[in-house]
Amino acid sequence: MFRRSIPSLFVSLLVLFWTSPMLAEAPSKAEVEAYLGKMTKSHEELNKHGQDFGRLLGPALKGGAEEKLALYRNYRGMAQLLFKVQQQCNEWKVPEGAASQNMKAANDRFMIYQHEAVLDKVPALLEIVDDDTLDGDAKLEKIRARITLDNAREIELGKQVRSAMEALREAAK
């Protein structure tokens, strides 16, 4: 009798182990959409600052003091926004489940990249803008070369975030 109950106990535990992730409460669609809405809004704000920086870069390359000042102000605003968004990301309630954790991890990687870009890469671009030994075309070529190096990584991280968003939406009930 004891010998028969051990295999059945083992099978029961095995079934419970394999099905427990399926029994976990899936996040509600409302929770997921609220979480993703906050994330999307923060990404859009960062993207807008990046686009504004690009728009201000051309005139600043021509050397006008006012244009350079506008570019530096944009950079300062971008850095302040980045710190605000990073704090918000840490405060957001992450819905339950593996898909939510994957989304959080993808967003964390994206935010680390944004941190590196804003605090390391943009100042390097500003140095090129301020380099008086180069003419406008040479500055533009150096800036294009710098941006091209990092573009592939940013695109890949963006794809990971979008993929994780879709997986989280599918996991929601």
N, C-alpha and C positions, 0 to 999 in steps of 0.2 A: 504494500500500500504506500509506504513512504517513497519507494523507488518510482512509482507512477506519478506522484505529485511534484517531484523535482522537475521532470521535463515539462509538465504543464505549467509550473510556476515560471520556468525559464522562458517558455513560449509566451506567456502572458507579459512578462517583463520586456521581452523583445518586441512584442506588438506595441506595448505602451511606449517604449523608447522610440520606435520608428514613427508612431503616429502623434507623439506629443507636440512636435512643431505644427502639425496640422490642427491640433486642438487649441493652440494658442489663439487668443482673441486677436482678430485682425482689426487694424485701426479703421475707424469710420471714414467714409468719404469726406465728411465735413472736417474732421481732424487733419486729414491728409491735405485737402485743398487749402486749409488755413495755413498749415506749415509751408506748403509749396508756394502759396501766395506771398508770404513774407519773404521767402528766399528769392523768388522771382523779382519782387520789387527791389530788393537790395542789389541784385545783379544788374537790374536795369539802371539804377542810380549810378552804380560804378561805371557801367558802360557809357552812360551819358557824359560823365566827367572825362572818360577816355576819349570820346568823340570830340568833346569841346577842346581837349588838349591838342588833338590832331588838327582841328580847325584853327587853333591859335598858333600852331607851330610854324606854318608857312610864313605868315607875316613876321613872326619873331626872327626867322632866319634872315630876313632882309635887314635886320639890325636896328629897327626902331626901338627906342627905350620904352615907350608906352606899350608896345606889343610884347616886349620881353616881360614887362611888369605884369601884364594880363596873363601871360603864360605861367609865370611864377605864382600868381594868385590862384590860378586854376590848379596848379600842382598842390599848393597848400590845402585847398578845399578838397582835393582828391584824397590826400593823406588823412585829413580829418574825417572824411566820410568813411574811409577804409577802417579806421579805428572804431568808429561808431558801429559799422556793420559787423565787425568782428565781435564786439561786445554783445550786440543783438543776437548773433548766431549762438553764442554761448547761453543766452537766456531763453531761447525758444524752446518750447516743449516739443520734444521729438516723439512722434507717435510710436506705439509699441510695434515690435516685429523686426524681422531680419531685413526686410526691404527698407524700412525706415533707417536702420543702422547703416545700411549700404549707402543710402542717400546722404546721411550725415557725413559719412566718411568721404564721399565724393565731393561734397561741398567743402569739407575741411581742406582737402587737397587743393581745390580751386582757390580757397581763401589764402592758403599758404603761398600759392603762386602769385596771387594779387599782391600780397604783402611784399614778396620778393620784387615784383615788377615796380611797385610804387616806391619802395624804399631803396632799391638797388639800381634798377634799370632806368627809371625816369631821370634820376639825377645824372646818370651818364649821358643821357640825351641833352639835358640842360647844359652840361659842360661843353658839348659840341656846339650848341646854340651860342654860348658865350665865347667860343674860341675865335678870337679876332685874327688869327693867322690864316683862317680858311675863308674862301669866298662862299656865297650862298649855295652854289651848285655842289661844291665839295662837302659842305655841311649836310646838304640833303642826301648825298650818296652815303656818307657815313651813318646818318640816321637810318636810312633804308636798310643798310647792311645789318645794323643792330636789331632792328625790328624783325627782319626776316629770320634771324637766328632763333628768336623766341616764338614766332608765330605758330610753328607746328605744335609746340608744347601746349600753348593756350588752346588751340583748336582741339587737341586730344582731351584735355581736361574738360572743356566744354561739352564734348561728346559724352564723356563719362557722366557728367552731371545730368544731361538730358536723358541718357539711358536709365540712370537711377531714378529719375523723376517718373518716367514711364512705368518702370517696374513697381514703384511705390503706388502709383495710381491703380495699377492692375491688382495689387495686393489688398487694396482697400475694399471694404464690403459695402 
